[in-house]
Every structure is written in structure tokens, then in C-alpha cells.
Amino acid sequence: MAVIEDFYELLGVGRSASDDELKKAYRVKARELHPDANPDDPRAEEQFKKVSLAYEVLKDPDKRRRYDQFGPEGLRGTGAAGNAGDPSGGGFGNLGDIFEAFFGGGGSPFGGGGRRGPAGPPRGPDLETTIDITFEQAVFGTKHEIDIRVPVHCDACEATGAAPGTAAASCPQCQGTGEVRRVRQSLLGQMVTASPCGRCGATGQVIEKPCPTCRGEGRRTEQRSHNVNVMAGVDNGTTLRVTNLGGAGPRGGPNGDLYVHIRVRPHERFEREGYDLIHRLDLPMTQAALGAHLKFTTLDGEEDLVIAPGTQSGKVFRLRERGVPHVGGRGRGDLLVQVMVVTPTHLSKTQDDWLRQVAAERGEEVAPPDRTLFGKIRSKFR
């Protein structure tokens, strides 16, 4: 039997909550669980209906009093002590009737409700795979072919699971409804519970003569190839959901989805930060001091990079719209070139003398030349 959740716990309030507290708590829960905010989450929709039902009951003083005294059964038209025969007592035959009164039927999330038809063949499994792409493919997008073993509908039996020339029959245990209902007596009257039929797997049908190709499954496993569209701008660790490319459901059930996990190989020159690209450019001291015009290779081709005289280490040059495209949107990030001024080493005597002359003209104190024997030997290997 399904567990009936406490209405106060569903709203997240205490049993002494005021009307304003109930309304505030309901609004918070409704915004969080509304189907428009959770389009692909049936559990959120089910919880939204429960929360709505809880609020509809607790905001009514009479229904709240009966709920507090007798629980959900206190909302029935009969069976609650002191309310039998009360024409204003709600008029509900069971919890499914309560739910139907507020939401127009469709089955109660509390386990009651009217008689339902068979659930139909179950949905197929979701599948996962991982692909490796280059840095450039992640930036500009690509089509990637994947090979995967996947359950597909059986052609021999047209996914019915029954041998050719035969058909599935109505399940004798549930009479084709896909669920088994049990009635038991309690102090509050009859309690009806429903559970999926174990014999037919809630499909409402049984197969007397299974298809020899798929052994009654209605599906078989094959190797399939698919071209997956990788959008421009995806990042390492992104997961793409491709609908209907998962496994086929048994006996003609709908396909699941395919989840493609993306691994992006690192680039030898660029790093990614969000939609921006970062490059650290080693710049000789002379170019930093005197300035330079450089040809800088981006992912889009060569760009002119103008180094102003006196550029300091750590200076960042921004090349706009040369970064990563925004996924599903317009525009691109930028390419940030950070200059790292390189101090020269292993100077020749001429270079050493020249730098000392520059330092002297600028009034900058430097270490004296190394005139020791060790220094002379070391200079021979420069």
C-alpha cells in the first residue's frame, strides 16, 4: 500500500501553523515543484499535486479540523467518528476521490483513485557513452560518430514479443488492467490498494507463444552507429542528452535516451576559462622595452598583436570575439594574451657590456662583473 504523507510535512510547517504561514509555505513549494519549472521530472509533478492537495485541505478550517482529528480518512463523507451522515462532510468516497475533486482525476499519488487502464509496455533503458574530441572541435562544434550496442525493436515479431501468426492475450490475473487491486476491511471501512501485476509486468498482456528471435522480449541487441551533433562551445565534462537513441522498451515500449559524456583533449597553447581563452606569451626583454609588432596565431588564424614600448610582465592583451562561442546563444568570449617578460641568461661578453652601459646611463646599480678564475672558465662555455 502506498504511504500517505502527512499534509503538514508536505508543506514543511508545524501543526499549529497560521493561515498566512500555510499560504507562504505553499507558494514556496509550488514555485519549486511546478511542472513548468521541472518539465522532464514526473516526480516533481507528482509532488506538486500532493502539495496542492495538502494546501487545499488545510486552508479550509472544517477540513483541517477533521484532518487533524482523524487524518486523511477524516475527509471521507462517512466513517469518521462524529461526521457520519454530515452532508457537508466532504462527500469523498476515498483519497482518490479527494484527489480527483481537486485535479480532475488521472490517478491519485496517494495510492487510491479510480480504476486505471494498463500502464503499457515500459520505457527502454537510458544508455551512456563517452567520446573524446579535440580542443578545436569543442570550440567550433563537430559531428561525432559513435558505435554502441543497443536494444532495438525486433523485426520478426514487430516488437510484440509474440511468435509470428500469434498475438498477446489479456492477462488472466489482472484482466488486462496491468494492476492487481486488493480490498481489506478496517475500522474506517474498506481500504483498496493497487499494485503492478507481477505476471504481466503491468502491461496487461501475456504471451503464450514467444517469438523465437527475441524470446518474447520484443527486442534484441544490435551494434548501431549514430552521428551525434556536438554544439560549438561545449566544455570538458559536458553531457549531451540525445532523446530516443537509448534502448528500445520491451514489447514495443518507447526508447530511452542516450547520454553522451564529452572529454576534451587539452590544447598545447590555449587554456579555457569559461568562454574566454588564455595564452601566456613569453616576450623577450628587448621587445617588451622597445615594442614590437607580432603575428599571433589564434584558433581563427593570424592576428596582429601590437606590443607597446615599455610593456610590463603580466600585461594582458584582449583579442575580442576570438574565444569560445556561447552554447546555444550569440557571441563569443575573448582571447586573453598575458605577457611574461623573459629575462635573458647566458649573456655573451658583448651583451653583458652593453647591458652594463645601459644600466650606467640609467643610473641603475648592478653587480660587478665576475672576474674570478671560475667566472672566466664559465664564460668560455657560454
Secondary structure per residue as TSV (DSSP state, phi and psi in degrees):
chain	resnum	aa	ss	phi	psi
A	1	M	-	360.0	137.2
A	2	A	-	-65.3	144.7
A	3	V	-	-79.0	128.6
A	4	I	-	-91.0	115.7
A	5	E	-	-79.5	148.8
A	6	D	-	-68.4	132.4
A	7	F	H	-63.1	-36.8
A	8	Y	H	-67.8	-39.0
A	9	E	H	-67.4	-36.0
A	10	L	H	-60.0	-38.1
A	11	L	H	-87.7	-12.6
A	12	G	T	74.5	35.2
A	13	V	-	-128.4	165.4
A	14	G	-	-82.9	167.4
A	15	R	T	-70.7	-14.6
A	16	S	T	-98.9	13.9
A	17	A	-	-59.6	140.4
A	18	S	-	-78.2	172.4
A	19	D	H	-61.6	-40.2
A	20	D	H	-65.6	-39.2
A	21	E	H	-65.8	-39.1
A	22	L	H	-62.2	-45.9
A	23	K	H	-63.6	-43.4
A	24	K	H	-64.2	-43.6
A	25	A	H	-64.7	-39.4
A	26	Y	H	-64.9	-42.4
A	27	R	H	-62.0	-40.3
A	28	V	H	-63.1	-47.5
A	29	K	H	-65.6	-39.9
A	30	A	H	-64.5	-42.6
A	31	R	H	-62.7	-38.3
A	32	E	H	-70.6	-37.8
A	33	L	H	-105.6	-1.3
A	34	H	-	-57.9	138.5
A	35	P	T	-55.6	-31.3
A	36	D	T	-65.7	-29.0
A	37	A	T	-88.2	-10.7
A	38	N	-	-136.8	65.3
A	39	P	T	-64.6	-24.4
A	40	D	T	-112.7	21.4
A	41	D	-	-125.1	92.6
A	42	P	H	-63.5	-27.1
A	43	R	H	-66.7	-36.6
A	44	A	H	-65.9	-39.8
A	45	E	H	-63.0	-42.1
A	46	E	H	-63.4	-42.5
A	47	Q	H	-66.7	-35.1
A	48	F	H	-60.6	-42.2
A	49	K	H	-65.3	-39.6
A	50	K	H	-62.9	-45.4
A	51	V	H	-63.2	-40.4
A	52	S	H	-63.8	-42.1
A	53	L	H	-63.3	-42.4
A	54	A	H	-60.2	-42.9
A	55	Y	H	-69.1	-39.8
A	56	E	H	-59.4	-35.7
A	57	V	H	-76.3	-49.0
A	58	L	H	-74.8	-20.7
A	59	K	T	-78.6	-15.4
A	60	D	S	-92.2	116.4
A	61	P	H	-56.0	-40.5
A	62	D	H	-69.4	-45.5
A	63	K	H	-64.9	-37.6
A	64	R	H	-65.0	-39.0
A	65	R	H	-63.8	-43.7
A	66	R	H	-68.5	-36.6
A	67	Y	H	-65.2	-42.3
A	68	D	H	-63.2	-33.4
A	69	Q	H	-84.4	-40.5
A	70	F	H	-119.6	-3.7
A	71	G	G	78.0	-164.2
A	72	P	G	-56.6	-33.2
A	73	E	G	-66.7	-19.2
A	74	G	G	-67.9	-10.7
A	75	L	G	-90.8	-2.4
A	76	R	B	-75.2	154.7
A	77	G	S	-67.7	-28.1
A	78	T	S	-136.3	165.2
A	79	G	S	99.9	-17.6
A	80	A	S	-94.9	129.1
A	81	A	T	-57.2	133.2
A	82	G	T	83.7	-3.5
A	83	N	T	-122.9	-2.2
A	84	A	T	-60.5	131.0
A	85	G	T	82.9	-2.0
A	86	D	-	-72.7	113.3
A	87	P	T	-65.8	-18.2
A	88	S	T	-100.7	14.6
A	89	G	S	-80.8	13.6
A	90	G	-	113.3	-39.8
A	91	G	-	70.0	23.4
A	92	F	B	-98.4	134.8
A	93	G	S	-81.3	-32.6
A	94	N	S	-160.2	-178.7
A	95	L	H	-64.5	-31.3
A	96	G	H	-63.3	-36.7
A	97	D	H	-65.6	-37.5
A	98	I	H	-59.7	-49.3
A	99	F	H	-61.4	-43.0
A	100	E	H	-64.6	-34.7
A	101	A	H	-64.3	-34.4
A	102	F	H	-88.5	-33.1
A	103	F	H	-121.7	5.0
A	104	G	-	76.8	29.2
A	105	G	-	86.9	-162.5
A	106	G	S	97.3	4.7
A	107	G	-	100.3	136.9
A	108	S	-	-92.2	137.4
A	109	P	T	-72.8	-3.3
A	110	F	T	-98.9	6.3
A	111	G	S	98.2	-4.3
A	112	G	-	-99.5	-138.5
A	113	G	-	94.0	172.3
A	114	G	S	-74.8	177.0
A	115	R	-	-70.8	131.8
A	116	R	-	-106.2	158.5
A	117	G	-	-79.5	177.5
A	118	P	-	-63.1	147.1
A	119	A	-	-70.5	-19.5
A	120	G	-	85.9	171.2
A	121	P	S	-60.8	140.5
A	122	P	-	-70.9	157.8
A	123	R	-	-69.3	149.0
A	124	G	-	-72.7	168.4
A	125	P	-	-75.6	149.7
A	126	D	-	-77.2	145.1
A	127	L	E	-120.0	157.4
A	128	E	E	-130.2	148.1
A	129	T	E	-152.4	162.6
A	130	T	E	-125.0	136.1
A	131	I	E	-123.4	150.7
A	132	D	E	-109.3	129.4
A	133	I	E	-130.4	162.3
A	134	T	-	-78.4	165.6
A	135	F	H	-59.7	-43.6
A	136	E	H	-64.7	-37.9
A	137	Q	H	-65.2	-36.0
A	138	A	H	-67.0	-37.1
A	139	V	H	-72.2	-46.8
A	140	F	H	-100.7	-6.6
A	141	G	-	85.9	158.9
A	142	T	E	-164.6	168.6
A	143	K	E	-108.3	130.1
A	144	H	E	-123.1	127.0
A	145	E	E	-85.7	132.7
A	146	I	E	-123.3	146.7
A	147	D	E	-115.0	130.5
A	148	I	E	-150.6	141.1
A	149	R	E	-84.3	126.2
A	150	V	E	-142.6	141.5
A	151	P	E	-67.0	130.5
A	152	V	E	-125.8	159.4
A	153	H	E	-65.3	140.2
A	154	C	-	-76.4	125.8
A	155	D	T	-75.7	-30.5
A	156	A	T	-62.3	-38.7
A	157	C	T	-111.6	7.5
A	158	E	T	57.7	37.7
A	159	A	T	68.7	11.1
A	160	T	S	-82.1	-24.4
A	161	G	-	86.6	-10.3
A	162	A	B	-94.1	146.9
A	163	A	-	-59.4	146.6
A	164	P	T	-52.4	135.1
A	165	G	T	89.6	-5.6
A	166	T	-	-121.4	175.3
A	167	A	-	-144.1	160.5
A	168	A	-	-70.7	150.8
A	169	A	E	-113.3	159.5
A	170	S	E	-65.0	136.8
A	171	C	-	-66.1	124.5
A	172	P	T	-71.4	-21.0
A	173	Q	T	-77.9	-39.0
A	174	C	T	-111.8	4.0
A	175	Q	T	55.8	35.7
A	176	G	T	82.4	4.1
A	177	T	S	-85.3	-20.1
A	178	G	S	84.7	-1.7
A	179	E	E	-141.7	153.2
A	180	V	E	-109.3	126.6
A	181	R	E	-108.6	137.3
A	182	R	E	-125.3	139.0
A	183	V	E	-116.2	131.3
A	184	R	E	-135.3	153.6
A	185	Q	E	-91.0	140.7
A	186	S	E	-136.8	177.0
A	187	L	T	-63.5	-21.8
A	188	L	T	-97.7	6.3
A	189	G	E	114.7	-161.3
A	190	Q	E	-78.2	136.5
A	191	M	E	-116.7	124.5
A	192	V	E	-109.6	126.9
A	193	T	E	-120.4	149.9
A	194	A	E	-130.1	141.8
A	195	S	E	-143.0	154.5
A	196	P	E	-59.4	141.2
A	197	C	-	-70.9	125.4
A	198	G	T	-75.0	-25.4
A	199	R	T	-74.3	-41.3
A	200	C	T	-105.3	2.5
A	201	G	T	65.8	31.7
A	202	A	T	69.5	12.1
A	203	T	S	-86.5	-20.1
A	204	G	S	83.5	2.1
A	205	Q	E	-134.8	149.2
A	206	V	E	-125.5	152.2
A	207	I	-	-111.8	116.1
A	208	E	S	-79.2	-38.0
A	209	K	S	-122.3	97.4
A	210	P	B	-67.9	151.7
A	211	C	-	-64.7	128.3
A	212	P	T	-67.9	-22.6
A	213	T	T	-74.9	-44.6
A	214	C	T	-110.9	1.3
A	215	R	T	57.9	37.8
A	216	G	T	86.2	-1.7
A	217	E	S	-77.4	-28.7
A	218	G	S	79.6	9.7
A	219	R	E	-156.1	159.3
A	220	R	E	-144.6	166.5
A	221	T	E	-98.7	132.6
A	222	E	E	-136.5	160.7
A	223	Q	E	-87.5	123.5
A	224	R	E	-125.0	149.3
A	225	S	E	-114.5	138.9
A	226	H	E	-137.4	144.2
A	227	N	E	-94.7	116.7
A	228	V	E	-100.5	129.2
A	229	N	E	-83.5	112.6
A	230	V	E	-94.8	115.5
A	231	M	-	-69.1	149.4
A	232	A	T	-63.3	136.1
A	233	G	T	98.3	-1.3
A	234	V	-	-64.8	154.4
A	235	D	-	-115.8	166.3
A	236	N	T	-60.0	132.6
A	237	G	T	92.3	-4.5
A	238	T	-	-66.3	142.1
A	239	T	E	-117.1	123.9
A	240	L	E	-96.8	136.1
A	241	R	E	-104.9	117.9
A	242	V	E	-109.8	110.1
A	243	T	T	-69.8	144.6
A	244	N	T	69.5	8.7
A	245	L	-	-103.5	10.2
A	246	G	S	-82.5	-163.3
A	247	G	-	-72.3	146.5
A	248	A	-	-70.8	145.5
A	249	G	-	-75.9	154.5
A	250	P	G	-65.7	146.3
A	251	R	G	54.1	43.9
A	252	G	G	85.7	9.0
A	253	G	-	-65.6	156.2
A	254	P	-	-65.7	157.5
A	255	N	-	-72.6	150.7
A	256	G	-	-80.9	-166.9
A	257	D	-	-110.6	161.9
A	258	L	E	-111.4	126.3
A	259	Y	E	-106.7	120.9
A	260	V	E	-109.1	112.8
A	261	H	E	-88.6	133.7
A	262	I	E	-108.0	129.1
A	263	R	E	-113.2	127.5
A	264	V	E	-106.6	125.2
A	265	R	-	-71.6	139.8
A	266	P	-	-66.6	156.5
A	267	H	-	-98.3	148.5
A	268	E	S	-75.4	-19.0
A	269	R	S	-118.8	-28.9
A	270	F	-	-116.1	146.4
A	271	E	E	-117.0	155.9
A	272	R	E	-112.7	133.7
A	273	E	E	-130.5	99.5
A	274	G	T	66.1	-122.2
A	275	Y	T	-101.1	4.3
A	276	D	E	-96.8	150.9
A	277	L	E	-108.0	143.7
A	278	I	E	-120.9	133.3
A	279	H	E	-134.1	135.0
A	280	R	E	-104.3	115.0
A	281	L	E	-101.2	118.3
A	282	D	E	-77.1	119.2
A	283	L	E	-117.5	126.0
A	284	P	E	-58.4	149.1
A	285	M	H	-57.3	-38.5
A	286	T	H	-65.3	-41.2
A	287	Q	H	-68.2	-36.6
A	288	A	H	-66.0	-37.9
A	289	A	H	-77.7	-39.9
A	290	L	H	-100.9	-13.0
A	291	G	-	88.3	160.8
A	292	A	E	-164.6	157.5
A	293	H	E	-112.7	116.3
A	294	L	E	-115.2	148.2
A	295	K	E	-92.1	113.2
A	296	F	E	-110.1	126.3
A	297	T	E	-87.5	117.8
A	298	T	E	-101.1	-178.9
A	299	L	T	-68.3	-17.6
A	300	D	T	-98.1	-6.2
A	301	G	E	129.9	-166.5
A	302	E	E	-82.5	143.4
A	303	E	E	-130.0	152.2
A	304	D	E	-82.5	125.4
A	305	L	E	-116.8	112.9
A	306	V	E	-95.6	117.6
A	307	I	E	-96.7	116.0
A	308	A	-	-74.7	148.0
A	309	P	T	-57.5	139.4
A	310	G	T	81.6	18.3
A	311	T	-	-63.9	131.8
A	312	Q	-	-95.3	155.0
A	313	S	T	-62.0	134.1
A	314	G	T	99.4	-11.3
A	315	K	-	-60.6	137.9
A	316	V	E	-113.5	125.5
A	317	F	E	-102.1	131.6
A	318	R	E	-106.7	118.7
A	319	L	E	-101.7	105.4
A	320	R	T	-72.2	145.7
A	321	E	T	59.9	29.5
A	322	R	-	-118.8	18.9
A	323	G	S	-100.2	-139.9
A	324	V	-	-97.2	133.7
A	325	P	B	-63.0	146.2
A	326	H	-	-72.3	129.1
A	327	V	T	-64.1	124.8
A	328	G	T	66.4	11.9
A	329	G	S	-136.4	-165.8
A	330	R	S	-106.4	156.6
A	331	G	-	86.7	170.5
A	332	R	B	-137.3	162.8
A	333	G	-	-75.8	-172.6
A	334	D	-	-111.2	163.7
A	335	L	E	-104.5	119.6
A	336	L	E	-105.4	119.0
A	337	V	E	-105.4	111.6
A	338	Q	E	-98.6	122.9
A	339	V	E	-83.3	133.0
A	340	M	E	-121.2	106.7
A	341	V	E	-71.5	127.7
A	342	V	E	-97.4	124.6
A	343	T	-	-81.1	128.2
A	344	P	-	-68.9	146.5
A	345	T	-	-128.0	168.2
A	346	H	S	54.6	54.2
A	347	L	-	-74.2	144.8
A	348	S	-	-76.3	168.6
A	349	K	H	-62.1	-38.7
A	350	T	H	-63.2	-44.1
A	351	Q	H	-65.6	-40.0
A	352	D	H	-61.4	-46.9
A	353	D	H	-63.4	-39.3
A	354	W	H	-63.8	-43.4
A	355	L	H	-66.6	-36.0
A	356	R	H	-66.2	-36.2
A	357	Q	H	-65.0	-42.7
A	358	V	H	-61.7	-44.3
A	359	A	H	-61.7	-40.1
A	360	A	H	-65.3	-42.4
A	361	E	H	-65.2	-30.6
A	362	R	H	-88.5	-3.2
A	363	G	T	71.9	29.0
A	364	E	-	-101.4	129.6
A	365	E	-	-80.8	130.8
A	366	V	-	-128.8	166.7
A	367	A	-	-69.2	146.5
A	368	P	-	-67.9	156.4
A	369	P	-	-63.3	148.8
A	370	D	-	-83.0	103.9
A	371	R	-	-102.0	9.4
A	372	T	S	-72.9	166.4
A	373	L	H	-59.3	-41.3
A	374	F	H	-62.6	-39.2
A	375	G	H	-66.5	-39.8
A	376	K	H	-64.7	-40.0
A	377	I	H	-64.8	-42.1
A	378	R	H	-63.5	-37.1
A	379	S	H	-67.4	-25.9
A	380	K	H	-66.3	-23.7
A	381	F	T	-97.9	7.5
A	382	R	-	-75.6	360.0
